[in-house]
Amino acid sequence: MQTIDSLDANLRSYLDEQQSTLVRRAYYFAEQAHFGQQRRSGEPYVTHPLAVAGILADMHMDHQSLMAAMLHDVIEDTGIDKTAIESQFGEAVAELVDGVSKLTQIEFDTLEEKQAENFQKMALAMARDIRVILVKLADRLHNMRTLGVLPTAKARRIAKETLDIYAPIAMRLGMNAVRMEFEDLGFTALYPMRARRIEAARRSARGNRIELVDKMRSQIENALAQDGYEATVIGREKHLYSIYKKMRAKKKSFSEIMDIYAFRVVVDSVDSCYRVLGCIHSLYKPVPGEFKDYIAIPKANGYQSLHTVTMGMHGVPIEIQIRTREMEDMANNGIAAHWLYKTDSDTVNGSHARARQWVQGLLEMQQRAGNSLEFIENVKIDLFPDEIYIFTPKGSIMELPRGATAVDFAYAVHTELGNTCVACRINRRLAPLSEPLQSGQTVEVITASGARPNPSWFNYAITAKARSNIRHYLKHQTQEDAAALGRRLLDKSLASFELSVTELSEARLNSYLESAGLTSLDELLAELAQGKRLPGVIASQLAGETHTEGPTPQPGSDTPLAIRGTEGFMVSYARCCRPLPGDAIAGYINSERGVIVHRESCRNLADMREKPEQWIPLRWDDQVSGEFLAELRIETENRRGAIATIATRINSMNVNIDKISSTDKDYQFTYVDLDLHVESRVHLARIMRRLRGIDSVRRVSRVRN
């Protein structure tokens, strides 16, 4: 068991005497504060903060981090507040302790909300001082090591949270050793039987493999020594959770996963890494396409190494990683190596800068998220990157998760670029925004000044930054659209009283808003557009007190509302009848969706005519603009290339096809169903006329209900 004396001996190997004394003082303060408290195991509570400090000491963390580790539960579990800690140990330590402390004073509706709020608070503290997360990871690591004394349900919950959040954070910060221990401990707690069986199989395989591993290690060492390289060759063993994930993901048996042997070669310089790579490739034949250079292009968490796969003796595949000693420590300790190496090397500073950049990204996501649950969802998306590397037109490198699209790339460069993008060029060819990107491609984003995010981007944007920005913009835009439509609806109803919204007195408006429990006119207008309040009733109430002799409706209350096509999200067009400019239209107000536009002849409107409070007469504005979906059914001869001919004819008219499908009518004829983007009924008629000119086409008709 760790004691303060054994910890102090460890600290004096890299801290000065004054700093070691401050850490010891923090221990005695924590011991007094937690006096009488016990861990579930029966040990004095202070053994936990002492163990957390020990984990950080092994990473050679600075004395303030170690003091915060000693005190990290004092605010949460004792009567001592942040001010008292600040007066005793300084502002920096108090801020670290406060950042790690949970939100204990607030009641939450659900456990998920509580966890999300706690993580959100910690993320804000991380933005001020990155050491907060290091103390928290050490705290969680000791808790995971002592899970055995907890009830099964609680242990499983903590293990799942660790695998979902803390293990990926450790990976994101480059702390590989901590990440692997989190994963193995979490896996064992969640799936104890699976863990035991894999561990037993691994022990058995280790006995069978040991002779071959020793032979291959000797071969590599001898080859390097003959060429004059000083290197340490280490056999790497896959950890439990890694084996389990690969078995599940690749649907392979344990023996297939363990067929690959892995070694790490640690050398003294970057130059030696590349020379050793050549030496190994002359010893064993490299597998084409399996070489990765993470030294020239480090991973997002700062990880650097050369990776290669070769075919060893007896045709056995061998994975080999080649790196320097500093890279080895960076791979294991990540940003903690910033304190381990008190140097100004590019490697250390680069890793630390990337960590800070990631934390700033968390802060931006937090500001745009609607609530803490949305924020934690975005963080989870961001924590599982399998990176690809994309070049900007100027040659800069952007890191993105595998499967990312040009939309993700645009938002990674700049939020405004994402908001206004309309198309992209991938390796100088025009490509759809939805096309998944591949490593090494050069991507150029094409923008337009009036463009804005499209809700369909949610189907293929995968980065947290892109999704949170799209959601934020659309939410804000929906509110603006709702307020604009609500104003038009209220103006239309107020016209019956020869009034408009601008003519209502401020005092009258404020009085009504207060009585209705609303905070602003925009909120009232948005509720009108969303169907939560009825425009006629509100107009009557507002006009009733404006006219002292009582409201006197004037003719014109049934004047149709003009639809311009630019109303945004609060006007939608019914899928059943696909109304187009030029069609006679009517509609109704639907809660949350605003005004639903139908063709007047649509039979689905029959029921709504019996609800006059929701019914609204509509017409197309003289200056209507935009594109609208129309559905066509084409009956064509069942011959080779018929559908391609139809698609080519439509494409020649610069018309976009949204969807195309076909069904056989009989052995001679086929139905082709098309969803097209058109400007008006006249535009559609032109398209239909051109399609009827195709030899194989027998009939073209617009689909109705």
N, C-alpha and C positions, 0 to 999 in steps of 0.2 A: 504493500500500500504506500502511496505517495505521502511523504511528510514534508513539513515546511523546511526542515533541515536538508533533506535530499533535493528538494526543489532549489533551495538557496545555493547549494553546491553546483547545480546545473547552471543557474543564472550567472554565477561569478565567472563561468568560462567565457562569457561574451558580454556581460554588462559590467559597468563599474560599480564600486562598492556603494556609492550613494544611491544609485538606481535600485540595486538589490535590496537595500535597506527600506526604500519606499514600498517595494513589493511586499516585503515582510510585514511592514506596518499595515498595509491594506489587508493582509491575511488576519492579523490580530483584530482589526476593526470588524471584519466579517465574522470572525469567531465569536466576538461579543454580541454582534447584532443577531446572529442565528443561535445564540445560546438557548439550550432547551429544545431546539428543533431537531428532528431526526428524519433521515431518509426512510423510505419504505423498507429498506433492508435492515434497519435498526442502527445504522451507523450515524454518528453526528453529522448534521447537515453540511457543516463546513468542509467535509471531505469532498463534496461535489465541486464547489468553486476551486478548491485546491487542485483537483484532477483536471479541471478545465484549464487552469493556469499552466499545469504541467504539459498539456497538449500543445499550448501556444509556445511554451519554452522550448519544446523539441523543434519547433519551426523557427526558433531564434527571434521571436517577436519582441518589440520594444517594451520598455517597462510600463508605459501607460496602458498598453493593451493588457498586460499581465495584471495590473492593478484593477482594471475594469473587469477582468475575468474573476478576480477574487470577490468583487463587489456586485456582480451582475444580477444577483437575486435579492439584494438588500432592499431596493425600492419596492419590489413586488411582494416580498414575503415578510417584511418587518415594518415597523412604524417609522423608519428613517426615510426622509424625503431627499430629493435631488439637491436641495439647497444645502443640507447638512454635508452631503458628500462633496459638494463644490467647495465648501469652506475648509474641509479637511484635506482634500486631495487635488483641488484645482478644477477649472472649468472643463478642460479637455477630457479628463477622466469622468466627470459627472455627465457630460454629453454622451460619451460612449456607453455608460451604464444605462442612461435613460433610453438610448436608442435600442438597446437589447431588451429592456424591460417590456413586458406585455401590457396590453391595455386592460388593466384590472378594474378600473372604475366605471366602465361602461357596460350596460346590459345589451346583449345581442339576441336576435330572434332565433338564429340557428348557429350550430357549431361552425358550419362552412363560412358564414358571415364573420364570425369572430376570428377565425384563422385568416381570412382575407384582410380584415381590418388590421390585424397584428402585423401581417407581412407588409401591408401598405405603409404603416407607420415606420417599420424597420427600413423600408426602401428609402423613405424620406431622410432617415438618419444616415443611411449609407451614402446618400448624395453629399452630405456634409462631411462625413469621415468614413472612408472605405473600411477602416478597421472594425466597424460595427459588425459587418457580416463575418469577419474572421473570428471574432469572439463568439458570435451566435453559432457558427459552424462547429467550433470546439465544444460549446455547451451541448449542442445536439449530438455530437459524436460520443461524449461521455454518457449522455442519457441513453443512446442506442446500445452502448456497451453494457448497460445495467438494466436492459428491458426485462430480463428474466424474472424480476421480483414483482412486476406489474400484472394486474389481471389481464387475461388473454385479449379481451375486447379492446382495452385501452392500448395494449402493446401493439396490436394489429393496426389501430388507427394511427398511432405515432409512426409505425413503420411505413405505412402507406404515404403519409404526409412527407416523410423523409425521401422516399423513392420519387414522389411526384415533384417535390420542390427543392429540397436541400441537396440531394445528390446531383441533380442537374446544375444547381448553382455552383457547387464545388467544381464540376466539370467546366462550366462557363468561365470560372476564374482560374482554371488550369491546375487545380489542386487534386491531382489524380489519385494520390494515396488516400486522401480523405474520401474522395468519391467512391473508390473501390470498397473501402471499409463500410461506408454507408450502404452500398448496394448489397454486399454480402450479408450484413447484419439485418437489413430490411427484408431481404429475400428469405432468410432463415426464420424471421418472426412471422412473415405472411404465409410462407409455404414450408413449414418445418419438415414434412415428410419428403417433399421433392428435394429440399436442400440436403437432407441426410443421404438420400439415394445417389445424388450427383457427387457428393463428397466421397462416399464409399467407392463409387466408380472411378473417381479421379485418383484416389489412393491406390486402387488396384492398377490403373493404367500407368501411374507413376513408377511402380515397380517393374512393369514390362518395358518401359521406355528408357529407364535410367542409363542402361548400357549404350543405347544408340545416341542419346543426348550427349553423353560424355565423349563419344567418338567424334560427333560433329563439332562439339566445342573445341576439342583438341585439334581437329583439322583447321578450323578457323584461326585459332591462336597461332598454330605453327605457320600457316600461310602469311599471317600478318607479321610475325616475328622475322620470317625470312626476308620480307620486304622492308624491315626496319621500322615498323610502327609499334609504338607502345599503346596498348589498348587493353581494356577490361572487357571480357566476353561473359555475358550473364545469360543463362537460360531463363526464359520467361514462362511462367505458368499461368494459364487462364484462370481468372477467379470464378467463383460459383455462378454469380449472376450473369456474367458474360457468357458462360457456357449455356445457361438456361435460355437467355435471350436469343442466342444464335440458333439453338435447337428449335425454338418456336418460330422465329422469323424465317429461317431457311428450310424449315420442316426436314431437318436432318437428324440422324441418330447421334447418340453420344460418341460412338466410335468414329463417325465421319467428322465431327467437330474436332476431335482430339488427334486426327490424322496429321494435322499441321503442327510442325515444330517451330518454336519461336525463340529468337535470340536477340539480345541487345548488345551493341558494341559501343563502348564509351571511349572517346579519344580526347586529345588535348586541345585541338583547334578546329575551326570550321574548314580550313584547307585540308586537314587530315581526313575529315568526314568524306569528302569527295574522292580522295585518293584511296581510302579504304574501300569505298564503294566499288571502284574499279578492280581492286584486288579480289574482292568477294565475287564479283561477276566473272573474273577469270578462273576462280575456283569452282563455282557452281553456275550452271546455266540459268540466266534470268528468265522469268516468265513474262512474255510481252504484255504491255499494258498494265503491269502491276507495280510500276515504279512511281513514287510520289515524293516531291521535293517540298517539304514543309519548312526548310531552312530559308529558301529564297522567298517563299510565300507562306508565312506562318499562319496557323489556324487562328480563329477569332479570339481564342483565349490565350494567345501568345505561345502556344506549343510549337516547338521546332524540332525537326528530326528528318532524316532520310529514311524512307520506307522502301523495301524491295522484297519481292518474293522470288525465290530460286528453287530449282530442283536439285535436291541433295542426293546422297547415296541411296541406292535402291529406288530411285524415283520418288523419294519423300519430299513433299513441299516444305520449304523453310521460309518463315517470315523473319526478316532481319531489319532492325532499326539501328541507325547509326547517328550518334549525337555527341556533343561535347559534354564535359562534366557540368558546366553551367546549365546547359539545356536539360540535362538529366534532373538537376535540382529544380529547375523551372517546371518540368513536367510533373514532378511530384508535389511541389509546394505552391506553384502558381504565383499569384501576387504576393504570397507570404515571402517569396524569395526576394522581394524588394527590401525587406528588413534583414533577410539572411545575408544578402550581398549589399553592403553599404557602398555601392559603386554607382557610377553614372553611365554604365554600359547601355547601348541601344536596346539590347535584349530585355533588360530589366525595366528600363523606362518605357519601352514599347508595350510590354505586358501590362504595366501599371496604367499607362494611358488608355489601353484598350478596355481595361476593367472600369476605369472612370467613365469612358465613353458609353459603355453598356449601362452603367448606373444612371447616367444622364438620360439615356434612352428610356429607362424605367420611369424616371421622373416625368418625362414628356408624356409617356403613356398614362401615368397616373393622373396628370392634369386633364387629359382628354377623355378618360374613362368616365362613364356615367355613375358608377359606384365601385365599391371595392371588389365585388364578385366579378365584374367585367374586367377589372384590372388584373386580378389573379389569373383569369382565363387567358388574357393577353400574355402575361408573364410565362405561363406554361407553354404557350405556343413558341415563345421566343427562346425557351430553355432547351429545346431539342433540335439544335441545328446540325445537319449533316452537310457541311459547307460545299458550295461551289464558288468559283472565283470568276467574276465577270469584269471585263475591261470597259471603261468609259471611252468615248471617242478620242479623248486626249491622252489615253494610255494609263489612267489611274486604275487601281484594282479595287473592286467592291466585293465584300464577302456576303454571300446570301445562302440561306438554307436550300438543300436540294429540293427541286420541284417549284422553286420561285419563278415568277413570271416578270414580264417587263413592268407591270404595275408595281410589284414589290421593289424592283430596281429603281423605278422613278421616285418612290417614296423614300428609299434608302438614300438617294442623292439629296433630295430636298422635298419638304411637304408640298410646297407650291407647285413643283414640277409634277408631283403625283396628282394633285388636284386638277391640273389643266392638261394632262396627257390625253391624246386621242389616238395615237398609233405609235409604232416603233419600227426601227430597222435593226435586224439582227445580222451581223456580218454584212452590212450594207444592202440587205434585201428587206423589202417590206414584209412584215409579219404581224399576225394578230397579237393583241395584248395578252391573250390567254395562253400563248405557246410557252411551255416550260423551257427554261434556259439551261444551257449546258456549260460546264467549266470551259474557260478559254474563249468564249464568244465575246464579241464587241457589240454593245447595245447602245443605240441612239434613240432617245425619246423625242417624239414629235408632239408639240403642244399647240393649242389654239386658245386665244385670249378669252373666248366666251365659254370654254369647255368646263365641265364640272364632273365630279365622280359619279359613276353609274352604279346602281344597286347590284347589277349582275357581276361586278368585280368581286363580290364576296364569294362567288363560285370558284375563283381561281387565285385570288390573293391569299398568300399563306403566312406572310410575316406579321408579327404582332403590330409593328409600326404602321404598315399599310392598312390593316384591318381596323385598328383603332382610329386612324385618321379618316378613313372612309366613313366609318360609323358616326364619328363626331360631325363630319361635314353634312352627311345626309340628315342627321338628327336636327342640326341647326337649320338646314335648308328646308326641312319639312315644317318646322315652326314658322319660318318666313312665308312659305307657300300657304300655310294654313291661315296666317294672319291676313295675307293679301286676299285670299278667297273669301274669308269671313267678312272683310270690309265690303267686298262687292255684294255679298248676300244681304248684309245689313243695310247698305245703301239702297238696294233694290226694294227691301221691305219698307224702309223709311220714306221712299218716294211716294208711297200711298198717303203720307201725311205732309207731302211737299217739304221734306227734310232730307238731310244727308248727315253722315257721321261728323263731318267738319263743322256743321251748323249747330251741333249740340253744345250746350254750354259746358265748360270744364267742371263747374260745381255740380251740375246734374249728372254728368258722367261719373264723377268721383263718388257721389251719393249712391248711385246705382251699383257701382263696383263694390263698394263697401257692404251694401245690403246683400249682394250676391256672393260675398266671400271671395272676391277676386282681387288680385293685386295690381292688374294693369289692363289697359284697353286691349293690348295684343293678346293677353290671355283669354279675354272674352271673345275676340275675333277668332282665335284658334279653336275655341270650343264650339263656336257656331259652324265653322268649316268641318269639324269632326262630327257634327250631328249631336253633340252633347246638349246643346241648347237650340231652340227653334227661332229662326230669324224673325218670323211674324210676331211671336209673343214678345221677344225682346224689343222689337221696334214699337209695339203697342205700349209697352211699359215705359220706354224712354220718351215717346211722344206724348203719352197721357199726362205727364206732369209738365211737359213743355207748353202744351196748349191748355190754358186755364179753363176753357169751356169744354174740355174733353176732346179726345181724338176724333178727327173727322177725316176718315180715309177718302182719298181722291181716286178717280179712275187711273188705271195703269198698274195696279198691283200684280196683274197677271202678265206683265211684260216679260218675255223670256230673258233669261240670263245668257249673255253672249259668251261662248266658249272660244278661247283664242288658241288653244293648243300649247300655251307656254305656262300654264298654271302650276306645273310641277307635280309633286306627289299627292296633292289634295284633290286632284281630278283624275279619275281613272276611267278607262273605256272598257265596257263589258266584253268579255270573251265570247259570250254566247252569240252576239250579233255583229261584233266588230264595226261600230259606227265610223263613218268617214265624212270629212267635210263634203257637203252636198246632200247628205242624207237628212231627212227630217228626224230630229232627236228630241228626247225628253230624258228626265233623270230623277234621282232621289238622293237624299242625304243619308249617308251610312256612317254610323259611329266608327271612328278611327280612320276610315278610308276616305272621308269627305264626300264629294259629289261623284256618283256613278252614272256615266253617260250610256244610254241605250238608243238604238233606233226606235222610232215611235211605233213601228210595226212589230217590235219584238214581243213575243207572247209572254216572256218572263216579266214584263212590266205590268201585266194584268193585276196581280196581287197588290202592287204598290199603288195603283190608282185608288185603292180603297183606303189609303193612309194619306189624306191630304196634308197632314202636318209635315210629312217627309217629302212629299212630291214637289218637284220644281220644274217649271217649263224652261226649256233650253233652246238655243239656236246657235248656229256657227257664226262667229264674228266675220266681218268682211275681210279682215286682214289675218285670217287664221294661218298658222305656220306650224311646221314640224312634220314628222313622219308618223304614220298610223299603220297598225297591222291590219291586213286584209287576208281573207282565206279564200283560195280558189280550189275548185275541183276540175281536173282536166281528164277527159276520157280520150285515151290514145290507143293506137294499135299496139299490140303486144309484139314489138320487134326490137332487135338489138340496137342500143344507142338512143332509144326514144327519149329517155329521161335526160340523157346528156344533151340532146338537141334542144329540149325545152329549157334546161338550165342555161345553155349558151345563149339562147335567144333573149332570155330575161337579163342575163349579165350584159348583153350588148346595149340594153336600155338603161344601164347604170342603176338597176334596181337590186336591193339587197334581199336575199332569200333568208328568212329566219329559220324555217323548218321545211323539210321535204320528206314525204313518205309515199309509198305506193302499195296498192292492193290489187290483186287480179279480179276483174269482173267475171271473166270467163276465159276460155282458151284463146280468144281472139283479141279481147280488149283489156286494158289496165286502167285503173283510176290512179291518178297522181294528185296528191293533196299538197298544196303549197301555202305557207304563210309568208307574205311579202310585206315590205315596208313601202308604203305609197303615200303620196301627198294629199290626194283627194279622190272623190268618186270619179271625176273626169280622168285623172291620171290612171286609175285602175281600168277604166273603159279602154284607154289607149293600149294598155298592156294586153288586155284580153283580145283586142282586135289583132294585135301582132301575133299572139299565140295561135289564134284561129287560122293564121296563114301558113302554119306548119302542115306539111302533107299528111303526116301520120295522126294529127289531132282531129278527133271527131266532134268533141263538144267541150266548151269552156264555160263554167258557171261560177258565180259567187255563192259561197256557202252561206245559208241563212239558218240560224239556230240549229 
